[in-house]
């Protein structure tokens, strides 16, 4: 089932070793400061895929530089190839999560991921996105799940629709009751800003895990910290949030006790909640 997925990866790797791609990359190095210290694509991938502590910002700067080259550079196709390979660990996780929904047509999933991540790179607005890898991978998975849900609904299989599919097609209002017109990215940004006012810099970690549904280990890698450190920081942040919620509840009249609002709904986020609020891929 994974043969075509592996074949796509092998083809991209072969493409990245071509002399033309090596030449194109040197042009990008001259244009993008974040790439200047990385001698070739191999050096680039080693830097991005190796486990490391505390360099999340540097890795993100590299990915932003590649997005700029894909959108405005002289060799956009080369930049897209390098970006897809850079994102491969995250995309591979998406493939494994979604493969059960394509039991008889895994080649369709390969095509869906390839097309949607490429489209996401071309359309990404860097002034509205903080973390490139998380946005591209998350948006790709979200869009494929929505497409699946629409197809299942059209086929009259609504009763068989997985919970995450239902959430993706008909999301409930977020805990902040943002309107649909505000857009998912804007909503997520405003949620993080509100969280930052409550818990400080840990807001980014909490948003990634509780709002966007990013696994703790992936969030930790992206932010340049260990999984153990991320787990401890996440638990401390939740404890701090609960303190804010309890204080808010204590200040309210008893007659309003049943009408919780704001972040109180996030005290014990359900599995499907991050997918609803993360309508981001």
HELIX and SHEET records of a PDB file:
HELIX    1   1 UNK A    3  UNK A   16  1                                  14    
HELIX    2   2 UNK A   19  UNK A   31  1                                  13    
HELIX    3   3 UNK A   33  UNK A   35  5                                   3    
HELIX    4   4 UNK A   41  UNK A   49  1                                   9    
HELIX    5   5 UNK A   56  UNK A   72  1                                  17    
HELIX    6   6 UNK A   76  UNK A   86  1                                  11    
HELIX    7   7 UNK A   88  UNK A   98  1                                  11    
HELIX    8   8 UNK A   99  UNK A  102  5                                   4    
HELIX    9   9 UNK A  106  UNK A  123  1                                  18    
HELIX   10  10 UNK A  132  UNK A  154  1                                  23    
HELIX   11  11 UNK A  158  UNK A  160  5                                   3    
HELIX   12  12 UNK A  163  UNK A  169  1                                   7    
HELIX   13  13 UNK A  180  UNK A  182  5                                   3    
HELIX   14  14 UNK A  184  UNK A  199  1                                  16    
HELIX   15  15 UNK A  200  UNK A  202  5                                   3    
HELIX   16  16 UNK A  203  UNK A  206  1                                   4    
HELIX   17  17 UNK A  207  UNK A  211  3                                   5    
HELIX   18  18 UNK A  216  UNK A  223  1                                   8    
HELIX   19  19 UNK A  227  UNK A  251  1                                  25    
HELIX   20  20 UNK A  254  UNK A  256  5                                   3    
HELIX   21  21 UNK A  262  UNK A  266  5                                   5    
HELIX   22  22 UNK A  273  UNK A  277  1                                   5    
END                                                                             
